[in-house]
Amino acid sequence: MTPDTLFDEFAMGFPARKFSAGLLLAFIDLYIELGIPGSETGSYDAVIARFPRQTTTSGGKRANTLILKRSDGKVLSLRPFYNAVERLFRAEHKRFDYPSCAPHATQAWPDYIPWLDALAIYSLVDLEELRGRVIDYVLNSLKSQAFDPAAIQIDPPLFRLILEGFDMTARKGEPTGAPYQGIVFGFLRADNPHLQVEIDKVRTGSKRLQRVGDIDAWEGARLAISAEVKQYELKPEDVPDLEGFGNEVGRRGTLGLVVSLGFREGVRELIGAIGLKPLDLDDLLRIVELWDPVKQRTAVSSLVYYARHVEKNSSLSERIDVFLKAAVGVEQITAP
């Protein structure tokens, strides 16, 4: 059997038994490792006469694969050579349609003794050329499933960009505190999709509306989270004003948040002492950096909803639109 004839036989059977490619390459690599090319070992029988076949494994079990013993006592198993070929096709070249079936494939070696006979008479050049042809055939026959970054459209981290770059100082025509209150609303709504999150315009008066904080999140009739939003840096003298809020969320067993742009030294500890959790802009950023793009988009759409349908403030709405367009080319975020 000439190398061309052997190749044609392999190619004809490959669609039904793809693992045969790995066996053929493993046979070639095994023979090269044993030094068969040019040794005048003219058949498979002559090979095992020179390198006795081992019928048991090192663990004393029946050998299902081809294992040959060299004169120096070292044994060579077909399995590592096959494993290397499987890695070549699947791991290196991403041909995942090539089967992952090393145990089954290497047990099927007796079906291919005619190949082992033919390979024993080939020169090293013949073996290397045949090896290259088989590899090229498999790579051309099986589609590459390599990951192509260019094929993936990555959504920008919209809400993180808002936290990092949006001017939260109220501009002319905007109520003081509205930008940051809208941002905190977007954060809480995206981070708590299981809750009903309520918010009203700034300076509306929570007590008059029978609410606890600036933003309340409900699980049915139970207030789960309530947040007071402060669009400035909190100082120690500001903390007593939060005690009533702390008492109310404590009485209800609610998670009470104080979300400000920052805290002076020691203020976090004072807020914690009245049972509240302090969050500033850096805290929000650390959390949002773990969000996927869809969650970030939900937070931004909630901010847009707040500006357009709660505050109904055209200045703030337009500023958000301009920022998003300048930052990432987003024309418009649909409000939820």
Stockholm file with secondary structure:
# STOCKHOLM 1.0

chainA/1-336         MTPDTLFDEFAMGFPARKFSAGLLLAFIDLYIELGIPGSETGSYDAVIARFPRQTTTSGGKRANTLILKRSDGKVLSLRPFYNAVERLFRAEHKRFDYPSCAPHATQAWPDYIPWLDALAIYSLVDLEELRGRVIDYVLNSLKSQAFDPAAIQIDPPLFRLILEGFDMTARKGEPTGAPYQGIVFGFLRADNPHLQVEIDKVRTGSKRLQRVGDIDAWEGARLAISAEVKQYELKPEDVPDLEGFGNEVGRRGTLGLVVSLGFREGVRELIGAIGLKPLDLDDLLRIVELWDPVKQRTAVSSLVYYARHVEKNSSLSERIDVFLKAAVGVEQITAP
#=GR chainA/1-336 SS CCHHHHHHHHHHHTTTCTHHHHHHHHHHHHHHHHTCTTTTCCSHHHHHHHSCBCSBCTTSSBCCSCEEECTTSCEEEHHHHHHHHHHIIIIISCCTTSCCCHHHHHHTGGGGHHHHHHHTTCCHHHHHHHHHHHHHHHHHHSCCCCCCGGGCCCCCCHHHHHHHHCCCSCCTTSCTTHHHHHHHHHHHHHHCTTSEEEECCTTSCTTTTTCSSSEEEEETTEEEEEEEEEEEEECGGGGGGGHHHHHHHHHHTCEEEEEEEEECTTHHHHHHHTTCEEECHHHHHHHHTTSCHHHHHHHHHHHHHIIIIISCCHHHHHHHHHHHHHHHCCCCCCCC
#=GC SS_cons         CCHHHHHHHHHHHTTTCTHHHHHHHHHHHHHHHHTCTTTTCCSHHHHHHHSCBCSBCTTSSBCCSCEEECTTSCEEEHHHHHHHHHHIIIIISCCTTSCCCHHHHHHTGGGGHHHHHHHTTCCHHHHHHHHHHHHHHHHHHSCCCCCCGGGCCCCCCHHHHHHHHCCCSCCTTSCTTHHHHHHHHHHHHHHCTTSEEEECCTTSCTTTTTCSSSEEEEETTEEEEEEEEEEEEECGGGGGGGHHHHHHHHHHTCEEEEEEEEECTTHHHHHHHTTCEEECHHHHHHHHTTSCHHHHHHHHHHHHHIIIIISCCHHHHHHHHHHHHHHHCCCCCCCC
//
